[in-house]
Amino acid sequence: MNTLIILVIVVCILALIGTLLVTKMLDENYDRKKSFSSLSYIYFLGLPVVILVSVLIWVFI
């Protein structure tokens, strides 16, 4: 259990570092509608997959 907690902490720290590095860059081709569309795909397609995988891991482990 402790190894999983440590793994989660490491992944969160890496995600934070990656996010901070990406937000420092300026995007000259930024389009608000394109960005909203991409976020919609992430939330409406990615989130159910993550929930399903989490439930399956919880049930079988």
N, C-alpha and C positions, 0 to 999 in steps of 0.2 A: 504494500500500500504506500509506503514511504517513497519507493522508487517512482510510482505513478505521480505522486504529488510533485516530486522534484522534476520529473519530465514535463509536467504541465507548467511549472514555473519557468523552466528553460524555454519552452515553446512561446510562452507569453512574452518573455523578455526579448526573444528574437523577433517576434512580431512587432513589438514596440519599436525596436531599433529599425526594422525595415520600414515601418510606417513613417518614422521621423526622417529617414533618409529620402523617402519618396516625396514627402511633403515639402522638402527643401527645394526640389526642382520645379521650375516654372514650365508650364505647358502652354506653348504658343497656339496650339490647335485645339484648345479646350472648347467643347460644345456642351451646353447645359442639357439639351435634350438627349444627346448621346450618352452623357454621364448618367442621367436618370434611367435611361433604358438599360444600361449595364447593371446598375444597382438593382433594378427590378428583376433582371435575370438571376442575379446572385441571391436575392431574398426569396423569390417565388420558386426557384428550381433548386438552389443549393441548400436552403434551410430544411426543407422536408427530407432531403437525402441525409443530411447530418443527423436529424432527429431519428430517422429510420435506422441508420447505422448504430447510433447510440443505444437505441432500444434493443436491437439485436445483440449487441455486445453485452448489455446488461442482462438479457435473458439467458444467453448461452455461457456466460462466465460466472 
